[in-house]
Amino acid sequence: MLDTLNTFLGKVIVEIINPIILLLAASAFVVFLWGVFQFIWQAGDAGARETGRRAILWGLVGLVVIFGAYGIINVALSTFDLTPVHKLSQ
């Protein structure tokens, strides 16, 4: 039964969780880059600089949260003696 659970959770992580994490990380990175672009492109406008600064901040917060969730998933899987995410793709 534990093997079945391990296989099921492994497939859920590889097929569902990992693509979602990748999509969210890419989205946060795009928000970060958009903020950098706004901050540099409209450096003369204080309001646009503030908007760019906020986008940079939220992009970084998003990346930290996403990669933190990825780490927590790996720690939880290791704690319960299940296959960690990085070992499933090998």
N, C-alpha and C positions, 0 to 999 in steps of 0.2 A: 504494500500500500504506500509506503514511503517513496518507493521508486516511481510509482504512478504520480504522486504529488510532485515529486522533484521534476519529472518530465513535463508535467502540465505547467508548473510555475516557470520552468525554463522556457517553454514555448511561448507563454504569455509575455514574458520579459523580452524575448528576442523579437517576437512578431508584433507586439503592441507597445510596450513601455519604451523600448529603445527608440523606435521611430518617433514617438511622441516627444521624448526628451530631445532628440536631434532636431525636430521641427521647432520646438520652443527655444532651443539654444540658437538656432539660425535666426529666428525672429528677434530675439533679444540682441543678437549681434547686429542685425540690420538696423534696429532702433538706435543702438550705440553709434553705428557709422553715420546714420542720418543726423544724429545730434552733433557729431564732429563736423559733418558737412555744413550744417546750419551755423554752428559756432564760428567756423572759419570764413564761410562765404559771406555772411552778413555781420562781419565784425564791427562795422560802424553803427549798427542799430542795437541799442542796449536791450530792447525787448526781444529781438530775435536771438541775441546771444544768450539771454536767460532761458528762452525756449530750448535752444540747443544744449545748454548746460543741464537742464532737467531731463532731456532725452538721453544724454550721456549717462547721467546718474541712474535713471531707471533701466537703461540697457545693462549697466554693470550690476545693478541689484538683481535683475532677471537672470543674468549669467551665474551669479553667485548662488541664487536659490536653486536653479536648475542643476548645476553641478553638485550642489550640496545634496539634493534629492538623489542624484545618481550615486553619490557616496553612501548615503544612508541605506539605499536599497542593497548595495554591495555588502555593507556591514551587517544588515539584517539577514541576508542570505547566508553569509559566512557564519553568523552566530547560530543559526538554526541548522547548520551543517548541510545546506543546500548548495547547488552549484552556483558560484558567483557569475555575474553577467559576462565578464570578460573571458571566462573559460568556455562559455557556450558556443561562441563563434569559431572556436578552433577545432 
